[in-house]
Amino acid sequence: MSGGFGFPFGCVAAVVAVLSAELCGATGHPWYALVALGAVVLLTAFWSSVAAAIGVAAVAWALDSGFVLGRAGELTFTPTSAAAALAFAVLVAFGFLARLISRTPVPVRIPAPRHPVSTPQSREIALQSREFRLRSRESRA
């Protein structure tokens, strides 16, 4: 993603992910939201800058802590929200490393052709070298 758009797109995707998770019952099963928001954080880290991914991870944690774990929109600081923050941090690191690995150029070895391209000049040179080798063998014998 080109510079500057990773954070806004990630934030919109995080809001959509938490709303979808809420519709699927994330209040009773908070890991629904954690998985949906984790996917957003991971993809943002892979396709955007690290700074944008860290920002999206913070917004994702705030959405999870404020609207899934704490229902009133107030941030909750519990062991569950700490685990979510840790999970988002790990996903940022994993997405960044995956991007580095996927974009590292792999040297490509192109094999040399078995037979060089045949042109009239190359055939003439090949005939002359064969004749020279035959003459040198005859002169040694």
N, C-alpha and C positions, 0 to 999 in steps of 0.2 A: 504494500500500500504506500502510496507516495506520501512524502513528509507532511505532517500536520493533520491528517485525517484519521489517523489510527485511534487517537483518544476519543474524538466525538463519536465515531462509528462504534467503538468499543463500548462507550457509555450507553448509547442507544440499544446496542445488542444486549447489554447487561440488564437494562430495564425490561426489554422484551423477554429475556430469559427468566427473570424473576417473576414477571406477570404470568408467563406460561406455567412455571413451576407452581405458582399459587393456584392457578386454575386446575392443576393436576393433583392438588392436595399436599402442597409442601408444608402446610401448617402442621399436619399430622406426621409427615415424613420429611424432615428438614434436609435430608440428603438429596432429594429431588432438586432443590434449588442449588445445593452445593455442586452437583454434577453439571447442571445447566450453566451456572456461572463459571465453573471451572473450565468448561469448554470455551466459553467466550474469552476468558483470560489466556488460555493456551493459544487459541487462534490469533488473538491480538499480539501476543509475544512472538508468534511465528511470522506474522505478516507485517508487523509494524515495528516501531522502535522500542527499545527497552524502556525508555521514559514513558511512552504512551502505555505500555503494558503494565508498568508499575502503577500508573494513575488509574487504569481500568481495574486493576486488582484492588486498589483502595476503594473505588466506587462499588465494586462487586461485594467486598467485605461489608461496607456500610449498608448496602441493600439487604444482604443476608442477615446481618446483625440487627438491623432496624426493622425490617418488615417480615422476615421469616421467623427468626428466633425471638425477637421482641416485636410484638404486634402493633405497637403504638407509633412506630417510626422513630423511637428513641434507641440509640445504640446500646447494646447490652455487652458487657464485658464478662463473659463466662468462659469456662474451659471449652465449651463447644464453639464459641466465636473465636477463641484463640486457635483452635484446631483448624477452623476455616481460614483464618489469616495465614497460618503456616502452609496450608494446602495451596492457597493462591500464590504465595511466595515461591513454593516449589514449582508450581506450574509456569510461573514467569521464567524461572531459571531453565526449566526443561524446554520450553518453547524457544527461548533464545538459543540454547545449545543445539536444538534440532534445526533451527534456521542456519546456524553456522555450519553444521555438518552437511546439510542439503545443498548449500551454496558453495562448498569448497570444490574448486575445479579438480577433476580427476584427469591426470595426464592420459591422453589417448595415443596409443602407439599404432601408427599406420604402417603395415608391413610393406616392404618394397615389392614391386611387381616381380613375378617370376621371370617373365620374358619382357625385355624392354620393347618399347614400341618400335616396330620394324618400319624403317624408311629405306629408300634406295641407298642413301649414304651409309646407314648402319649395316645394311647387307653387304655393301662393297667393303667396308672395313672388316666385317666378320670374315669374308672370303679371303682378304689379304692376310689376316692374322692366321687363318688355317693354312694357307699356302706357306707362310713364313715358318710355321711350326713343322710342317711336313719337310721343308727344305732343311731345317736345322736338324731334324731327326736323320735325314738321309746323309747329311754331311758328317754326323757323328758315327754312322755305321760303316 
